[in-house]
Amino acid sequence: MFRMNPFWEKSFYLFTWITQGSSYLSPYAYGILHRLHHAFADTEQDPHSPKYTKGIFPLMHKTKQIYSDINSDTFPVDEKYKKNLPMWRSFDHFASSMIVRLLWVAAYFVFYLTFATHWWMWLLFPITVLMGPVHGAIINYFAHKFGYRNFQVEDTSKNFLPVDVLMMGESYHNNHHKFGSRPNFGVRWFELDPTYPLIKILHALHIIRLNKETAA
C-alpha cells in the first residue's frame, strides 16, 4: 500500500513495540503471515483458517506457532512473500524475547495496582497483556465465521462489524480480501475505516508515500 524511508521505518518499529508491549508482533514476521493468509485463504496452507482449524483457541495456538517459527526464521517461506517488507531483525529478537514480554507484564501489573479502583477493572488485565492475540482472534476467527459479504470471493471472509471503530476498520475483512492493496477498508457509505484518514495524513506529511495505484 505504501512505503517509507529507513528513519520512519525504525521509528514505527519502536512505536509498535511501545503500543503493543507484551504482545509485540514483528512487522516483518506478521507481514509474511498476512501474505500467506491472503495467498492461501481457507486452504490447508492458510496459517489461520477456521475452516481447517476448529475452535478459536486451537486457531490462536496454530497461528502463534507459525508466527513464532517465521519470526525465528525456521519456517520455510518463498522469497516472494518477503519482498519489500520492513526489516529490523535484531530489534525483533529483542522485543520478542520472553524477558522483555514479562517486563511489560510487570509494568502493566504495577499500573493496575496503582490505578485500578474497582475489582472488575482487573478483568481487563489479561486482555491488556494479550491484546495482539485477542485482536487477531477476532479478525481471523469471527470475521471468517460471522457477518455479511459485499463481494463473492474464494474464501469465507466476511465483514464482521457494519460500523467498525473497535477494530479500526479491520473487521471489513471481506472488503479487504477483495481489494488486498486498498488502504481504505470501507466500501459502502456506512463502512467508516478510522485508520484511513490517519494514513492520508501520514501521506500528506510525507511520512509515508502511498503507491499511486492504491492512493484513492
N, C-alpha and C positions, 0 to 999 in steps of 0.2 A: 504493500500500500504506500509506503513512504521510505525515505532514507534519512540518515542524519550523520553528521561528522563525528570523528572519534571522541572529541571532547564531550559532546552531548550524549553519545552512546554510553560512555562511562558514568556520566552524571546520572543518567536514568538507571543504570545498574545500581548505583548507590541508593537512589531514591526508591527503587524496587525493594531493596533489602530493608530499608528503614520502614517502609509501609507494610511489607509482608512479614517481616520479623521471623518468627519461629517457623512459618510455613513458606519461607522463601522458595521461589521457583526460578531456576536459571532461565533467562530469556532464550539462551541457545538451546538447551535441552527441551524446554517447553515448545520452542519453535519447531523442532523436529517432531515432537509428539503430536503437535497440532497438524502438521503437514501430513503425517502418517494417517491421522484420523480422517482427513479430507480425501486422501488418496485411496483409502481402503474402507470408507464408511460402511458400517454394518456388514462387513465381511469378517471372516475368521482372522484376518490380519489387522483388523481395527484394534488399536490399543485399548479402546473403551467403548464397546458396543453392548447395550443392554440386551440386544438380540442374541448375543453369543455368551454373555456373562450374566447369569440370572441373579438378581438381587443387588441392591445398592452397595452393600458392604463388600461383597466379592468384587464388584466392579471397581470400587475405590482401591481395594488391595491390588488388583491386577494393574490398574493404572499406575499406582505407586511403584510397583516392581519394575514395570517397563520404563517409567520415567527415571528411576534410580539407575537402571542399567545404562540408559542413554547418557545420563549425567556423569557416570563413571567410565564412559567410553567402552563398555563391554557389550553393548547391544549392536548387532550388525545393521548398519544404516547405509543405504545407497547415497553416494556423494551428492546426487541431485537434490536431496532433502536438506542438505547442509548449506546450499548456495545462498549467499548474501545474508546469512543470519548474524546477529550481533555475537561477538565472542570475547570473553574475558575469563578464560578457564581457571586461572589461579584464584580470581575472586570468587568464582562459582564454588570451587572446592572449599574455600574458607567459609563462605556464607552458608554452605550446605552441611558443614560439619556438625556432628551431634553436640559438641560442647557449646558451639555458638547458638544452636537452636535452644539448648537448655538454659543458656544465659538469658535469652529472650523470654522464655517461660518464667524464669525467676523474676525478671523485671516486670512482667505482667502481674505476677502474684503480689509483688510489693505495691504496685499501682492499685490493684483491687483492695488489698489490705488497708491502704491509705484512704481510698475514696469511696469504696462501696458502703452505702448507708443502710441497705436492706439485704436480707439473706438471698432474695430472689435474683439480685444482681450477679451473684456468683454463678448462676445458671449460664450466664454469658461467657464465663471464663473458658470453658473448653472450645467454644466457638471462636473466641479470640485467638487461642493457641492454634487452632486448626482451620483458620479462615480460608486458606488456599484450597485444601481438600473439600471443605464444605461447599465453596463456590463451584468447584469443579464437578462435584457430585450433582448439584442442582442442574447444571447445564448438560453434563454428559449422560445423566440418567433420566431426569424428569423431562428434559427438552427433547428426548427421543421416545418418550412414552405418552406424554400428555400435551394437549394444546391444539392449535389449529394450523393449517397449512395454506400459504399463499401460492405455493408452487409445487408441482409434481416433480420430485427428484428421485433418484435411485437409492434412497435411503429413508430412514424413519424420522428424520429431523422435523421438528415442529416448533412453532412459536409458542413458548410456554406461557408468557405473560402478554396480554394485549397492550398494556402500558407498563413499560419496564424502567422503573427508577431504582429497583433493588439490585439488579444485575448490570446496571449501567449500559443497557442495550443488548447485552449478550444473549438474553433469552429469546431474541428474534432469530432463533437458530435455523429455522427453515430458510429465512431470507439469506442468512449468511452462507448456508450450503449452496444456495442457488447462485449467489454472487460472492464468491470467496474472497475477491480482492477489493470489494467495495467498502470504503471506510464508514459509510453511513448504513448501519444495520436496519434502520427503519425503512419501510417501503410505503405502507398505507398511511393515510393522513393522521391516524391516531397513534402510530408507532413512533414515539419520540425516542430517539437514541441520545441520551445525555452526554455520551462521550464524543459524539461527532462535532459539536461546537468547540469543544476543547481541542480537538485535532485541527480544526480550521484556524483557531487562534495560534496554536503552535506553528502551523504552516505560515501564517501571516507574519509571525515574529522571526521566521527563518530558522527556528529551532529544528523543525523537521521540514522535509520537502516532499509533498505528495507527488506520486507519479502522475503524469498527465492523464493517463487513461483511467485513473481511479479518483481524480480530484473532484468530480461532480458529486 
